[in-house]
């Protein structure tokens, strides 16, 4: 063997060794980077979901008003619009909840001093009316009983609950602020980032990787249309029904219904609560109407509209969409509404390509 070859080794072996070392280094740095920003990963994913959902509308705006040398105005405008969509309803709900909380504190003080009389409808319940009335009189109608029962609600527990809610709201506000900041940069640099991701996907995974990414993006679009838009539509329709039927605070309850309707089987909880409030007021017929209309609206939305919007965008059977939504919510919380179906869509695409007879 030549002495120079022994000293320097085979260049091909050195090249393979360098590639392996580079892959190990890249994997270690990626893991370190993800661990460093782990607290902000939800904000990054939320920003990506919002950017994907709004990107077609954003592209239309860019085509109509081409950006100048400093592309700031259009991304800032879209980011501000997204912020208003979330902040304005939350602010209105917060004001309403603040008023309700003040009334709740007054009700607690009144109950502790003079008791709370049993409502008339309690005795007319078809099942357990007498027992419920007796319990109410023993614990709430008597000032001594109500004072003991509500003692903690007026002191430490409410303070601890308020402090916990305050810390959670502060955490969510910071997360939302970073989501908006990331969303602005995604809007501004989205086209360049999309080209970079496409090139990296082609180099790492080939054409199949590009097809998987397109499938996941289409799943996010379909999920936004099928969950968010349909949920908002359900909330508007049922909110109008609440107002006509005489449900207390129909606007607030309609907004909560819209949020709950974004999750499959979530809307019945809200219009069921509205029906119970009507029963408590003695309006049994109106409660039946609310239940009937709510069941019809949710049946049409869940069995006809959503399967077309979500499954049609990705050719994904609705049963897998449902598994993706429910499993995603369990695994990742509210973010799983969009991540779960996207993952299932990618898996179904890989399964179809693996079992395609033409690829064999």
C-alpha positions in Angstrom: 0.0 0.0 0.0 1.2 3.5 -0.8 2.3 5.4 2.3 0.4 8.5 1.2 -2.9 6.4 0.8 -2.4 4.9 4.2 -1.9 8.4 5.7 -4.8 10.1 4.1 -7.2 7.1 3.6 -9.8 6.7 0.9 -11.4 10.0 -0.1 -14.8 8.2 -0.6 -14.7 6.9 2.9 -13.8 10.3 4.2 -16.7 11.8 2.3 -19.2 9.3 3.7 -17.8 9.8 7.2 -18.2 13.6 6.9 -21.8 13.2 5.6 -22.7 11.0 8.6 -21.0 13.4 11.0 -22.8 16.3 9.4 -26.2 14.6 9.7 -25.5 13.8 13.4 -24.5 17.5 13.9 -27.6 18.7 12.1 -29.9 16.4 14.1 -28.3 17.5 17.4 -28.5 21.2 16.6 -32.2 20.7 15.5 -33.0 18.9 18.7 -31.2 21.6 20.7 -33.0 24.4 18.9 -36.4 22.8 19.4 -35.6 22.3 23.1 -34.5 26.0 23.4 -37.8 27.3 21.9 -40.1 24.6 23.3 -42.2 27.2 25.2 -42.8 29.1 22.0 -43.6 26.1 19.7 -47.4 26.5 20.1 -47.1 30.1 19.0 -45.1 29.1 15.9 -47.5 26.3 15.0 -50.5 28.6 15.5 -48.9 31.2 13.3 -48.2 28.6 10.6 -51.9 27.4 10.7 -53.2 30.9 10.5 -50.8 31.8 7.7 -51.8 28.7 5.7 -55.5 29.4 6.2 -55.3 33.1 5.2 -52.7 32.8 2.5 -55.0 32.7 -0.5 -56.7 35.9 0.6 -53.3 37.4 1.4 -52.0 36.5 -2.1 -55.0 38.3 -3.7 -54.2 41.4 -1.7 -50.6 41.3 -2.8 -51.5 40.8 -6.4 -53.9 43.8 -6.3 -51.5 46.0 -4.4 -47.9 45.0 -5.2 -45.6 45.6 -2.4 -43.0 48.3 -2.6 -39.4 48.3 -1.5 -40.4 47.8 2.2 -43.1 45.1 2.3 -44.6 46.0 5.7 -48.0 47.6 5.2 -49.9 44.6 3.8 -48.5 42.0 6.3 -49.1 44.4 9.2 -52.7 45.0 8.0 -53.5 41.3 7.8 -51.8 40.7 11.2 -53.9 43.5 12.7 -57.0 42.1 11.2 -56.3 38.6 12.7 -55.7 40.2 16.1 -59.0 42.1 15.9 -60.9 38.9 14.9 -59.7 37.3 18.2 -59.4 40.2 20.5 -62.7 42.0 19.9 -65.0 39.0 20.7 -62.8 38.2 23.7 -63.0 41.7 25.0 -66.8 41.8 24.6 -67.1 38.5 26.3 -64.7 39.7 29.1 -66.9 42.7 29.7 -70.0 40.6 29.9 -68.4 38.1 32.2 -67.2 40.9 34.4 -70.8 42.2 34.7 -72.0 38.6 35.4 -69.2 38.1 38.0 -70.4 41.3 39.9 -73.9 40.0 39.9 -72.6 36.6 41.1 -70.9 38.2 44.1 -74.0 40.2 44.9 -76.0 37.0 44.8 -73.6 35.2 47.1 -73.8 38.1 49.7 -77.6 38.1 49.5 -77.7 34.3 49.9 -75.5 34.4 53.0 -77.6 37.0 54.7 -81.2 36.2 53.7 -81.1 32.9 51.9 -82.3 32.1 48.4 -86.0 31.0 47.9 -86.6 27.8 45.9 -87.8 28.6 42.3 -91.3 27.4 41.3 -90.1 25.2 38.5 -88.0 23.1 40.8 -91.1 21.4 42.3 -92.5 20.6 38.9 -89.5 18.6 37.7 -90.7 15.2 36.3 -88.1 13.3 38.4 -86.7 14.2 41.8 -88.7 17.4 42.2 -89.5 16.9 45.9 -86.0 15.8 46.8 -84.5 18.8 45.0 -86.9 21.2 46.6 -86.1 19.8 50.1 -82.4 20.0 49.5 -82.7 23.6 48.3 -84.7 24.7 51.3 -82.3 23.0 53.7 -79.1 24.4 52.1 -80.1 27.6 50.3 -83.4 29.0 51.6 -82.1 28.9 55.2 -79.5 31.7 55.7 -77.5 29.6 58.0 -77.3 26.7 55.5 -76.6 28.9 52.6 -73.9 30.8 54.5 -72.1 27.6 55.3 -72.4 26.3 51.8 -71.3 29.5 50.1 -68.7 30.5 52.7 -65.7 29.3 50.7 -67.0 30.8 47.5 -66.8 34.3 49.0 -63.3 33.9 50.4 -60.3 31.9 49.6 -61.5 29.7 46.8 -62.6 32.7 44.7 -59.4 34.5 45.3 -57.3 31.4 44.4 -59.4 30.8 41.3 -59.1 34.5 40.2 -55.3 34.4 40.7 -55.0 31.1 38.7 -57.2 32.5 35.9 -55.1 35.7 35.9 -51.9 33.8 35.5 -53.4 31.6 32.7 -54.7 34.7 30.9 -51.3 36.4 31.1 -49.7 33.3 29.7 -52.2 33.1 26.9 -51.8 36.8 26.1 -48.0 36.4 25.8 -48.4 33.3 23.6 -50.9 35.2 21.4 -48.5 38.2 21.1 -45.7 35.9 19.9 -48.2 34.2 17.5 -49.0 37.6 15.9 -45.3 38.5 15.7 -44.5 35.2 14.0 -47.6 35.6 11.7 -46.3 39.0 10.5 -43.0 37.6 9.5 -44.7 34.6 7.8 -46.8 37.0 5.8 -43.8 39.2 4.9 -41.4 36.4 4.0 -43.9 33.7 3.2 -43.0 33.3 -0.5 -39.3 33.0 0.1 -39.8 30.6 2.9 -42.2 28.5 0.8 -39.6 28.2 -1.9 -36.9 27.3 0.6 -39.1 24.6 2.2 -39.9 23.2 -1.2 -36.3 22.9 -2.2 -35.4 21.3 1.1 -38.3 18.8 0.8 -37.2 17.9 -2.7 -33.6 17.3 -1.6 -34.6 15.3 1.5 -37.6 13.3 0.4 -38.1 13.8 -3.4 -41.4 14.3 -5.0 -43.2 12.3 -2.4 -42.3 14.7 0.3 -43.7 17.6 -1.8 -47.0 15.7 -2.3 -47.2 15.0 1.5 -46.7 18.7 2.3 -49.3 19.7 -0.2 -51.7 17.2 1.3 -51.1 18.6 4.8 -51.6 22.2 3.6 -54.9 21.2 1.9 -56.0 19.5 5.1 -55.4 22.7 7.1 -57.5 24.7 4.5 -60.3 22.1 4.7 -60.2 21.9 8.4 -60.4 25.7 8.8 -63.4 25.8 6.4 -65.1 22.8 7.9 -64.5 23.6 11.6 -64.0 27.3 12.0 -66.4 28.7 9.4 -69.1 26.1 9.9 -68.8 26.5 13.7 -69.2 30.3 13.3 -72.2 29.7 11.1 -73.8 27.4 13.7 -73.1 30.0 16.4 -74.8 32.8 14.4 -77.8 30.6 13.6 -78.3 29.3 17.1 -77.6 32.7 18.6 -80.5 34.1 16.6 -82.7 31.2 17.9 -81.6 32.0 21.4 -82.6 35.6 21.0 -86.0 34.7 19.6 -86.6 32.1 22.2 -85.8 34.4 25.1 -82.6 32.8 26.3 -80.7 35.0 28.8 -77.6 36.7 27.2 -78.1 35.2 23.7 -75.1 37.0 22.2 -72.7 35.6 24.7 -74.2 32.2 24.6 -74.2 32.3 20.8 -70.5 33.1 20.8 -69.8 30.2 23.2 -71.8 28.0 20.9 -69.7 29.0 17.9 -66.5 28.1 19.8 -68.0 24.8 21.0 -69.3 24.0 17.5 -65.8 24.0 16.2 -65.3 20.7 18.0 -67.5 17.8 16.9 -70.3 17.2 19.3 -69.5 20.4 21.2 -72.5 22.4 20.1 -75.1 20.2 21.8 -73.6 21.0 25.2 -74.3 24.7 24.6 -77.8 24.6 23.1 -78.6 22.0 25.8 -77.5 24.6 28.4 -79.7 27.2 26.7 -82.7 24.8 26.9 -82.1 24.2 30.6 -82.0 28.0 31.2 -85.4 28.3 29.4 -86.8 25.4 31.5 -85.6 27.3 34.6 -87.6 30.3 33.4 -90.7 28.1 32.9 -90.5 28.2 29.1 -90.7 24.5 28.3 -92.1 25.0 24.7 -89.2 27.4 23.9 -86.7 24.9 25.3 -88.1 22.2 23.1 -87.8 24.5 20.0 -84.2 25.3 20.9 -83.4 21.6 21.3 -85.1 20.7 18.0 -83.5 23.5 15.9 -80.1 22.8 17.5 -80.2 19.1 16.7 -81.2 19.9 13.0 -78.5 22.5 12.6 -75.7 20.3 14.1 -77.0 17.2 12.1 -76.8 19.0 8.8 -73.4 20.6 9.7 -71.7 17.4 11.0 -73.1 14.9 8.4 -73.3 17.0 5.2 -71.3 20.2 5.3 -68.2 19.3 7.2 -67.5 16.0 5.4 -67.6 17.8 2.0 -65.4 20.7 3.1 -62.8 18.7 5.1 -62.8 15.3 3.3 -63.3 16.9 -0.2 -60.2 18.9 0.1 -57.9 15.9 0.8 -60.0 12.9 -0.3 -59.9 11.9 3.4 -62.8 9.7 4.8 -64.7 11.6 7.4 -64.1 8.9 10.0 -60.4 9.6 9.8 -61.1 13.3 10.0 -63.0 12.7 13.1 -60.3 10.6 14.7 -57.7 13.2 13.7 -59.8 16.0 15.3 -60.6 14.2 18.6 -57.2 12.6 18.9 -55.5 15.8 18.1 -57.5 17.7 20.7 -56.6 15.1 23.3 -52.9 15.2 22.4 -52.3 18.9 21.7 -55.3 20.7 23.0 -57.1 23.3 20.8 -54.2 23.2 18.4 -54.9 19.6 17.6 -58.1 20.6 15.8 -55.8 21.5 12.8 -52.7 19.4 13.5 -54.6 16.1 13.9 -56.4 16.1 10.6 -53.2 17.2 8.8 -51.3 14.3 10.2 -54.0 11.8 9.3 -54.2 13.3 5.8 -50.4 12.7 5.4 -50.7 9.2 6.7 -53.6 8.3 4.4 -51.6 9.6 1.4 -48.6 7.5 2.3 -50.9 4.5 2.7 -52.5 5.0 -0.7 -49.1 5.4 -2.4 -47.8 2.3 -0.6 -50.8 0.2 -1.6 -51.2 1.6 -5.1 -51.0 -1.3 -7.6 -49.4 0.9 -10.2 -46.4 1.6 -7.9 -45.7 -2.2 -7.4 
